[in-house]
Every structure is written in structure tokens, then in C-alpha cells.
């Protein structure tokens, strides 16, 4: 049974989410503020986190940042804060989904199922280890981990997927539309700025380590590619 953490300070909404999610066979834990969500998260294994943004003690953005320091668990933000810069910030700090209220519990559950189904499919259909190495970079898709010079880089699942896609096809240029369609799906409602925000966040994390032999390069007017220098 998958465990889901719901962080929502409105008791009516959190109860509604809990009822709908548990009907699908998930075990739901509810926190009414960000700090309680963090405390619950470190005490229990979770497969997915559902975060409101406006919460007391610690808001959803800071909660997401803190979870991302210790885990790559899928995070869905469900909030009434729907300005473009808020969506970009939410996705940029590590959320895998950003859903603007009002939205139906059915839509939330459907998106949850899609995320968890994709993770299960990737694991169950990987008889061989999917590991990519390039110079001091190692990307392990089986364990959802990235290491640079033996040190672990804490990436979100989507950032890891972007890095894997680019690095597996070094020197191939991917347009923003290519990445959006292949990694988010054709039915995703976001736009190409979603890709840019994830690339920006990914680069910031990678640049915490020395990697003189490779880099993610912007090809202006086209997209991005993984470029390798003096590497055989």
C-alpha cells in the first residue's frame, strides 16, 4: 500500500482529499501546517506528498524546499495561488505537479495515479540496470540517484529525467517542446517555461560540483543539449 502525505490546513478540504485518496487504496496521513508535514515525513516512508501553499508555521514552498533536501519523493502542489511566477517557483524548487484550485478531488487522484503508475512501470520494466556514466557523472535511473565525483546530487525526479534524457543523447539538441512532450506528456497543461524553470534549477544543483568535462548548454532559439568536452 502506498503512503500519501497531505499537508493542508483547511480541515474540510483535507478530509475530502483523504476520503477520495483512501478510496483508491492509499494510506493517507494529514498535516495541518508545514512543520508538522516535515515532522511526519521524516518519521514515515511516503510515496507521494500533496502540498497546499498557504499554511501556518511553514508555507508549502518552504516545506517543499525542506523535503527536497532529503528526498526525491514526488510532490504535488495544490493551491489557490495561480500566478505564473508562483507556478514557476513551485516547479523550480522541486514540485512535480502544480495544480491550481478550484480543482476536483477526482482530478487530483487521477494525477496522483499517473505519477505513481509511471514510477511503478519504470521499476517493474527495468530488468537491467539503467546507469549512465560520463566522466565524473553517474546517473542511476533504477535508484533515482545522481552522483558527481562520488558525491550525491539531490535532484527531483523530473530533474533526473531531464538529465538522463540529455546525457543519454550527448550533443543532440532537444527543443523545449521535445522535452515537454516526452517527459510531461502531450496532455500536460503547462508551457515551455516549465522546461526552462526545471533546467535552471537542475543547472544550479549541478553547478554545486565541479564538472569541467560536461555541461548542459543552451542552444539559443532551439533548446538544450548535453555537451561533452575532451571525453572519450
KOLMI-589800 format. One line per 10 residues: for each residue x, y, z of N, C-alpha, C. Coordinates in Angstrom, 3 decimals. Each point is the difference from the previous one (the first is absolute). Example, Ala and Ser with C-alpha at 12.3 -4.5 7.8 and 13.67 -1.06 7.14 Angstrom:
% KOLMI-589800
13.190:-5.690:7.800:-0.890:1.190:0.000:0.900:1.200:0.000; -0.350:1.050:-0.720:0.820:1.190:0.060:-0.770:1.090:0.730
% end
This chain:
% KOLMI-589800
0.846:-1.199:0.000:-0.846:1.199:0.000:0.880:1.247:0.000; -0.315:0.957:-0.872:0.754:1.242:-0.070:-0.455:0.967:1.085; 0.963:0.696:0.593:-0.295:1.008:1.005:0.042:1.388:-0.630; -1.021:0.800:0.273:-0.100:1.354:-0.543:-0.093:0.984:1.160; 0.820:1.052:-0.062:-0.048:1.061:0.995:-0.758:1.184:-0.574; -1.070:0.431:0.682:-0.781:1.164:-0.397:0.264:1.118:0.999; 0.555:1.109:-0.471:0.244:1.169:0.850:-0.975:1.093:-0.419; -1.010:0.223:0.815:-1.092:0.925:-0.314:-0.607:0.476:1.302; -0.048:1.335:0.222:-0.477:0.515:1.282:-1.512:0.093:0.085; -0.695:-0.065:-1.149:-1.464:0.032:0.018:-0.516:-1.410:0.262
-0.607:-0.202:1.162:-0.425:-1.338:0.409:-1.031:-0.591:-0.951; -0.908:0.827:-0.510:-1.015:-0.499:-0.933:0.639:-0.542:-1.268; 0.968:0.757:-0.541:0.667:-0.412:-1.234:0.858:-1.235:0.239; 0.768:-0.006:1.092:0.872:-1.153:0.257:-0.805:-1.273:0.231; -1.165:0.135:0.666:-0.866:-1.167:0.213:-0.535:-0.524:-1.322; -0.367:0.935:-0.905:-0.503:-0.393:-1.316:1.092:-0.720:-0.793; 1.204:0.574:-0.007:1.118:-0.646:-0.689:0.242:-1.398:0.561; -0.002:-0.092:1.323:0.289:-1.277:0.656:-1.021:-1.060:-0.419; -1.266:0.365:-0.013:-1.050:-0.963:-0.366:0.185:-0.490:-1.434; 0.241:0.931:-0.916:0.146:-0.377:-1.408:1.247:-0.847:-0.218
1.107:0.400:0.611:1.263:-0.715:-0.219:-0.052:-1.395:0.616; -0.615:-0.118:1.184:-0.066:-1.310:0.643:-0.918:-0.960:-0.751; -0.975:0.535:-0.743:-0.848:-0.863:-0.828:0.818:-0.717:-1.071; 1.121:0.596:-0.361:0.865:-0.599:-1.012:0.983:-0.996:0.596; -0.075:-0.207:1.310:0.847:-1.002:0.633:1.285:0.517:0.615; 0.141:1.339:0.073:1.196:0.576:0.594:-0.213:0.247:1.498; 1.078:-0.019:0.769:-0.028:0.392:1.403:0.348:1.479:0.071; -0.857:0.814:0.620:0.176:1.451:0.009:0.327:0.503:1.405; 1.025:0.841:0.080:0.368:0.696:1.228:-0.208:1.483:-0.243; -0.584:0.699:0.968:-0.340:1.414:-0.184:0.791:0.870:0.972
0.574:1.078:-0.521:0.662:1.024:0.818:-0.680:1.327:-0.283; -0.161:0.826:1.024:-0.725:1.261:-0.167:0.908:1.219:-0.095; 1.305:-0.223:0.026:0.939:1.085:-0.279:1.304:-0.609:-0.527; 0.848:0.855:-0.523:1.203:-0.498:-0.640:0.956:-0.701:0.945; 0.155:0.520:1.205:0.921:-0.628:0.939:-0.472:-1.388:0.402; -1.311:-0.143:0.228:-0.534:-1.333:0.303:0.213:-0.954:-1.168; -0.101:0.535:-1.218:0.230:-0.834:-1.184:1.438:-0.506:-0.027; 0.957:0.870:0.303:1.406:-0.409:0.033:0.222:-1.055:1.079; -0.567:0.233:1.184:0.160:-0.955:1.097:-0.564:-1.367:-0.370; -1.174:-0.001:-0.644:-0.596:-1.260:-0.443:0.856:-0.667:-1.074
0.521:0.816:-0.892:0.750:-0.538:-1.130:1.244:-0.748:0.456; 0.709:0.541:0.975:1.243:-0.650:0.449:-0.265:-1.211:0.886; -1.241:-0.167:0.450:-0.317:-1.122:0.881:-0.666:-1.161:-0.731; -0.310:0.197:-1.290:-0.772:-1.003:-0.729:0.430:0.002:-1.468; -0.015:-1.157:-0.640:0.308:-0.069:-1.429:-1.240:0.387:-0.816; 0.166:0.964:-0.906:-1.111:0.444:-0.843:0.336:-0.197:-1.469; -1.037:-0.299:-0.785:0.152:-0.186:-1.435:-0.366:1.255:-0.778; -0.738:0.923:0.645:-0.407:1.230:-0.665:-0.427:1.009:1.055; 0.248:1.280:-0.281:-0.384:1.087:0.917:-0.900:0.977:-0.741; -1.129:0.345:0.621:-0.957:0.974:-0.525:0.085:1.236:0.888
0.399:1.135:-0.571:0.273:1.203:0.792:-0.906:1.159:-0.379; -0.609:0.618:1.013:-0.585:1.317:-0.195:1.141:1.007:0.127; -0.165:1.195:-0.529:1.045:1.019:0.118:-0.228:0.873:1.224; -1.226:0.497:0.180:-0.286:0.913:1.114:-0.330:-0.824:1.243; 0.988:-0.139:0.884:-0.176:-0.738:1.249:0.690:0.760:1.129; -0.462:-0.175:1.222:0.664:0.642:1.128:1.328:-0.661:0.315; 0.806:0.691:0.808:1.302:-0.463:0.506:1.042:-0.071:-1.115; -0.271:-0.771:-1.033:0.903:-0.101:-1.159:-0.849:-0.182:-1.248; 0.197:0.857:-1.004:-0.840:-0.115:-1.196:0.448:-1.163:-0.883; -0.774:-0.256:-1.061:0.275:-1.137:-0.855:1.305:0.106:-0.761
0.393:1.217:-0.377:1.259:0.169:-0.715:1.184:-0.417:0.876; 0.022:0.490:1.246:1.095:-0.376:0.905:-0.063:-1.478:0.362; -1.215:-0.526:0.125:-0.139:-1.430:0.277:0.582:-0.819:-1.136; -0.298:0.395:-1.229:0.536:-0.692:-1.168:1.523:0.071:-0.012; 0.543:1.177:0.262:1.466:0.148:0.019:0.634:-0.935:1.025; -0.597:-0.093:1.172:0.556:-0.836:1.058:-0.092:-1.485:-0.346; -1.100:-0.412:-0.609:-0.125:-1.404:-0.409:1.028:-0.323:-1.071; 0.216:0.939:-0.923:0.942:-0.249:-1.087:1.453:-0.124:0.488; 0.292:0.504:1.179:1.346:-0.157:0.550:0.298:-1.443:0.380; -1.055:-0.794:0.229:0.206:-1.352:0.511:-0.649:-1.083:-0.851
-0.805:0.364:-1.004:-0.744:-1.029:-0.726:-0.366:0.446:-1.412; -0.126:-0.992:-0.892:-0.479:0.235:-1.363:-1.458:-0.407:-0.168; -0.725:-0.207:1.092:-1.394:-0.437:-0.065:-0.825:0.945:-0.879; -0.931:-0.518:-0.804:-0.849:0.887:-0.808:-0.800:0.966:0.880; -0.031:1.261:-0.394:-0.721:1.040:0.734:-0.991:0.676:-0.936; -1.278:0.046:0.426:-1.039:0.720:-0.726:-0.440:1.197:0.843; 0.058:1.186:-0.576:-0.520:1.183:0.672:-1.414:0.259:-0.497; -0.943:0.167:0.928:-1.393:0.301:-0.328:-0.355:1.270:0.762; -0.203:1.096:-0.712:-0.097:1.283:0.676:-0.836:0.991:-0.790; -0.500:1.006:0.702:-0.725:1.081:-0.643:0.912:1.055:-0.571
1.306:-0.096:0.257:0.954:0.990:-0.491:0.405:-0.394:-1.422; -0.645:0.650:-0.977:0.140:-0.443:-1.375:0.700:0.961:-0.939; 0.703:1.004:0.532:0.744:0.893:-0.884:1.144:-0.759:-0.669; 0.379:0.447:-1.184:1.059:-0.695:-0.735:1.283:-0.105:0.808; 0.397:1.089:0.666:1.266:-0.034:0.734:-0.076:-0.983:1.166; -1.201:-0.199:0.553:-0.153:-0.968:1.087:0.109:-1.427:-0.514; -0.601:-0.256:-1.165:0.129:-1.320:-0.607:1.461:-0.296:-0.331; 0.664:0.976:-0.598:1.401:-0.188:-0.377:0.855:-0.231:1.233; -0.273:0.746:1.074:0.770:-0.192:1.222:-0.244:-1.385:0.587; -1.280:-0.424:0.037:-0.315:-1.312:0.550:0.697:-1.120:-0.744
-0.055:0.050:-1.330:0.667:-1.013:-0.808:1.514:0.134:0.104; 0.460:1.235:0.128:1.439:0.233:0.073:0.639:-0.523:1.274; -0.734:0.001:1.110:0.582:-0.473:1.250:-0.184:-1.503:0.193; -0.674:-0.647:-0.962:-0.020:-1.457:0.072:-1.336:-0.689:-0.074; -1.105:0.738:-0.139:-1.296:-0.662:-0.130:-0.104:-0.689:-1.357; -0.622:-1.173:-0.021:-0.190:-0.726:-1.249:-1.290:0.409:-0.703; -0.959:0.483:0.768:-1.279:0.479:-0.541:-0.387:1.267:0.753; -0.660:0.927:-0.692:-0.514:1.220:0.633:-1.430:0.182:-0.492; -0.966:-0.285:0.865:-1.419:0.029:-0.366:-0.662:1.185:0.697; -0.719:0.793:-0.756:-0.634:1.203:0.552:-1.448:-0.300:0.378
-0.382:0.367:1.220:-1.388:-0.101:0.435:-0.825:1.071:-0.700; -1.304:-0.213:-0.220:-0.740:-1.209:0.397:0.268:-1.162:-0.950; 0.101:-1.175:0.577:0.179:-1.207:-0.796:-0.716:-1.124:0.738; -0.426:-0.996:-0.730:-0.760:-1.080:0.620:0.940:-1.003:0.652; -0.445:-0.627:1.093:0.792:-1.082:0.592:0.271:-1.112:-1.004; -0.938:-0.209:-0.926:0.194:-1.030:-1.019:1.195:0.289:-0.888; 0.189:1.276:-0.381:1.158:0.366:-0.819:1.291:-0.220:0.768; 0.001:0.380:1.278:1.197:-0.186:0.823:0.369:-1.471:0.081; -0.982:-0.836:0.259:0.254:-1.441:0.101:0.493:-0.551:-1.337; -0.561:0.468:-1.102:0.424:-0.475:-1.320:1.460:0.356:-0.268
0.385:1.210:0.361:1.393:0.422:-0.200:0.934:-0.773:0.926; -0.456:-0.277:1.224:0.789:-0.821:0.924:0.238:-1.384:-0.580; -1.087:-0.595:-0.496:0.111:-1.345:-0.580:0.984:-0.006:-1.164; -0.049:1.045:-0.824:0.891:0.067:-1.166:1.463:0.050:0.436; 0.298:0.798:1.017:1.376:0.102:0.490:0.471:-1.329:0.585; -0.812:-0.593:0.872:0.387:-1.248:0.654:0.047:-1.157:-0.994; -0.904:0.012:-0.984:0.008:-1.056:-1.016:1.266:0.072:-0.843; 0.422:1.213:-0.332:1.208:0.155:-0.803:1.224:-0.495:0.765; 0.059:0.315:1.289:1.130:-0.462:0.817:0.009:-1.514:0.089; -1.189:-0.598:0.220:-0.088:-1.458:0.086:0.400:-0.641:-1.323
-0.462:0.574:-1.101:0.316:-0.549:-1.320:1.500:0.046:-0.257; 0.626:1.118:0.381:1.435:0.131:-0.229:0.782:-1.035:0.790; -0.446:-0.278:1.229:0.690:-0.991:0.828:-0.254:-1.416:-0.490; -1.272:-0.320:-0.296:-0.360:-1.370:-0.333:0.463:-0.411:-1.386; 0.324:0.954:-0.853:0.444:-0.317:-1.351:1.487:0.316:-0.195; 0.756:-0.132:1.066:1.429:0.270:-0.073:0.792:-1.211:0.460; -0.001:-1.114:-0.799:0.754:-1.178:0.393:1.497:0.258:0.037; 0.475:0.913:-0.832:1.403:0.357:0.026:0.150:1.339:0.702; 1.186:0.191:0.574:0.251:1.280:0.661:0.148:1.082:-1.059; -0.655:1.107:0.238:0.088:1.140:-0.890:0.909:1.036:0.660
1.268:-0.100:-0.345:1.012:0.883:0.575:0.783:0.646:-1.133; 0.148:1.312:0.058:0.761:0.730:-0.998:1.178:0.671:0.695; 1.206:-0.180:-0.565:1.195:0.627:0.560:0.678:0.832:-1.067; 0.407:1.174:0.404:0.733:0.894:-0.894:0.972:0.808:0.854; 1.298:-0.268:-0.183:1.011:0.664:0.823:-0.313:-0.210:1.485; -0.211:1.086:0.746:-0.251:-0.155:1.445:-1.491:-0.068:0.340; -0.843:-0.130:-1.033:-1.452:-0.039:0.210:-0.523:-1.430:-0.094; -0.853:-0.375:0.948:-0.700:-1.277:-0.058:-1.479:0.249:0.263; -0.852:-0.443:-0.933:-1.446:0.108:0.149:-0.567:-1.408:0.058; -0.660:-0.327:1.102:-0.564:-1.336:0.216:-1.515:0.119:0.042
-0.654:-0.429:-1.079:-1.449:0.128:-0.080:-0.728:-1.056:0.831; 0.683:-1.099:0.337:-0.639:-1.018:0.839:-0.161:0.491:1.434; 1.018:0.691:0.481:-0.041:0.511:1.374:-0.383:1.472:0.060; -0.282:0.601:-1.170:-0.328:1.425:-0.074:1.043:0.832:0.744; 1.262:-0.199:-0.367:1.081:0.715:0.672:0.998:0.536:-1.018; 0.644:1.080:0.365:1.043:0.623:-0.817:1.186:0.282:0.903; 1.191:-0.364:-0.458:1.205:0.321:0.751:1.016:0.643:-0.930; 0.753:0.947:0.546:1.044:0.705:-0.734:1.268:-0.092:0.838; 1.025:-0.622:-0.569:1.251:-0.261:0.726:-0.271:-0.742:1.311; -0.975:-0.915:-0.046:-0.305:-0.819:1.161:-0.890:0.656:1.030
-0.376:1.246:-0.210:-0.868:0.719:0.928:-1.409:0.074:-0.566; -0.990:-0.247:0.853:-1.387:-0.059:-0.463:-0.559:1.397:-0.256; -0.652:0.152:-1.143:-0.719:1.233:-0.328:-1.484:-0.252:0.221; -0.635:0.843:0.790:-1.406:-0.202:0.345:-0.896:0.658:-1.042; -0.430:-0.792:-0.973:-0.862:0.498:-1.060:-1.420:-0.511:0.195; -0.961:0.753:-0.517:-1.362:-0.508:-0.045:-0.089:-1.055:-1.101; -1.079:-0.745:0.014:-0.184:-1.033:-1.021:-0.010:0.618:-1.394; -0.672:1.124:-0.159:-0.080:0.620:-1.321:1.358:0.544:-0.432; 0.755:0.572:0.919:1.345:0.477:-0.338:0.890:-1.165:-0.419; -0.138:-1.124:0.711:0.780:-1.182:-0.346:-0.377:-0.506:-1.389
-1.289:-0.010:-0.312:-0.451:-0.453:-1.320:0.544:0.905:-1.105; 0.031:1.302:0.250:0.545:0.930:-0.989:1.483:-0.278:-0.217; 0.747:-0.141:1.096:1.432:-0.261:-0.102:0.262:-1.312:-0.735; -0.751:-1.043:0.341:0.160:-1.306:-0.654:-0.271:0.119:-1.508; -1.090:0.669:-0.358:-0.362:0.137:-1.414:1.085:0.723:-0.787; 0.504:1.099:0.559:1.027:0.770:-0.690:1.330:-0.760:-0.052; 0.417:-0.569:1.148:1.313:-0.640:0.077:0.065:-1.284:-0.813; -1.127:-0.696:-0.121:-0.035:-1.213:-0.807:0.128:0.307:-1.491; -0.208:1.247:-0.356:0.036:0.409:-1.410:0.923:1.203:-0.154; 1.241:-0.177:0.467:0.922:1.143:0.028:0.162:0.630:-1.385
0.031:1.309:0.020:0.132:0.860:-1.182:-1.255:0.065:-0.868; -1.065:-0.712:0.384:-1.264:0.135:-0.713:-0.798:1.155:0.606; -0.508:0.878:-0.842:-0.776:1.144:0.477:-1.457:-0.417:0.181; -0.527:0.247:1.192:-1.411:-0.235:0.290:-0.694:1.345:0.092; -1.075:0.190:-0.745:-0.779:1.220:0.154:-0.782:-0.076:1.306; -0.478:1.137:0.452:-0.822:0.021:1.203:-1.259:-0.848:-0.207; -0.551:0.062:-1.208:-1.189:-0.798:-0.297:0.304:-1.490:0.058; 1.191:-0.417:-0.490:0.418:-1.402:0.090:-0.031:-0.469:1.449; 0.645:0.785:0.874:0.105:-0.394:1.408:-1.357:0.038:0.682; -0.795:1.028:-0.303:-1.308:0.124:0.630:-0.881:-1.194:-0.367
-0.025:-0.361:-1.266:-0.864:-1.088:-0.447:0.479:-1.367:0.467; 1.319:-0.224:-0.007:0.511:-1.323:0.360:0.019:-0.234:1.502; 0.210:1.039:0.792:0.137:-0.180:1.450:-1.239:0.392:0.787; -0.806:0.907:-0.530:-1.234:0.381:0.684:-1.230:-0.612:-0.660; 0.091:-0.287:-1.279:-1.130:-0.586:-0.716:-0.709:1.024:-0.861; -0.622:-0.485:-1.088:-0.677:0.887:-0.945:-1.215:0.687:0.608; -0.557:-0.600:1.062:-1.199:0.584:0.599:0.321:0.929:1.163; 1.301:0.315:0.186:0.382:0.901:1.087:-0.456:1.417:-0.323; -0.524:0.703:1.010:-0.588:1.309:-0.239:0.986:1.157:0.161; 1.231:-0.302:0.372:0.990:1.049:0.164:0.557:0.467:-1.325
1.018:0.880:0.046:0.616:0.470:-1.222:1.510:-0.166:0.098; 0.705:0.524:-0.980:1.436:-0.238:-0.095:0.792:0.651:1.131; -0.601:0.959:0.685:0.703:0.591:1.146:0.194:-1.018:1.116; -0.857:-1.029:0.024:0.183:-1.084:0.956:1.353:-0.663:-0.217; 0.353:-0.257:-1.265:1.296:-0.609:-0.310:1.128:0.930:0.424; -0.116:1.286:-0.327:1.054:0.954:0.347:0.236:0.058:1.507; -1.076:0.004:0.782:0.150:0.096:1.457:0.670:-1.249:0.555; -0.335:-1.176:-0.562:0.640:-1.231:0.459:1.475:-0.049:-0.399; 0.313:0.436:-1.213:1.398:0.043:-0.439:0.808:0.950:0.885; -0.572:1.151:0.313:0.691:0.972:0.846:0.302:-0.590:1.371
-0.993:-0.677:0.573:0.196:-0.610:1.308:1.007:-1.147:-0.079; -0.078:-0.795:-1.053:0.933:-1.112:-0.188:1.426:0.512:-0.122; 0.209:1.024:-0.780:1.348:0.555:-0.167:0.564:0.520:1.326; -0.853:0.666:0.767:0.457:0.544:1.281:0.493:-1.128:0.917; -0.703:-1.121:-0.023:0.408:-1.131:0.840:1.272:-0.650:-0.527; 0.100:-0.157:-1.315:1.195:-0.607:-0.585:1.226:0.884:0.192; -0.214:1.320:-0.034:1.121:0.929:0.119:0.552:0.083:1.417; -0.620:-0.701:0.934:0.572:-0.104:1.345:1.204:-0.948:0.000; 0.209:-0.705:-1.126:1.105:-0.933:-0.152:0.842:0.412:-1.207; 1.287:-0.321:0.025:0.846:0.250:-1.163:-0.315:-1.028:-1.076
-0.248:0.465:-1.213:-0.219:-0.923:-1.116:0.558:0.619:-1.284; 1.333:0.146:-0.070:0.621:0.685:-1.144:-0.124:-0.753:-1.322; -0.329:-1.304:0.054:-0.023:-0.795:-1.234:-1.375:-0.076:-0.659; -1.024:0.571:0.646:-1.336:-0.073:-0.576:-0.861:1.141:0.544; -1.071:0.284:-0.711:-0.888:1.081:0.438:-1.313:-0.087:-0.788; -1.041:0.595:0.545:-1.260:0.166:-0.732:0.041:1.367:-0.652; -0.015:0.008:-1.310:0.182:1.238:-0.749:-1.312:0.452:-0.624; -0.234:1.293:0.047:-1.156:0.589:-0.684:0.364:0.294:-1.448; -0.818:-0.494:-0.914:0.155:0.327:-1.415:-1.074:1.037:-0.317; 0.401:1.226:-0.068:-0.949:1.109:-0.090:-0.919:-0.155:-1.207
-1.272:0.200:0.251:-1.006:-0.106:-1.031:-0.420:-1.420:-0.318; 0.639:-0.977:0.677:-0.314:-1.400:-0.273:-0.370:-0.758:1.271; 0.966:-0.139:0.929:-0.289:-0.771:1.208:1.248:-0.282:0.794; 0.202:-1.270:0.369:1.106:-0.370:0.886:0.685:-1.268:-0.499; 1.279:-0.137:0.368:0.702:-1.247:-0.269:1.022:-0.260:1.099; 0.388:-1.263:0.131:1.042:-0.410:0.938:1.312:-0.016:-0.781; 0.898:0.888:0.347:1.248:0.149:-0.744:1.162:-0.579:0.799; 0.837:-0.787:-0.674:1.145:-0.653:0.619:1.280:0.575:-0.579; 0.978:0.288:0.869:1.265:0.587:-0.415:1.137:-1.000:0.230; 0.747:-0.312:-1.040:1.182:-0.850:0.120:-0.284:-1.285:0.733
-1.119:-0.652:-0.357:-0.382:-1.238:0.676:-0.172:-1.121:-1.010; 0.583:-1.133:0.307:-0.126:-1.155:-0.889:-0.645:-1.157:0.741
% end
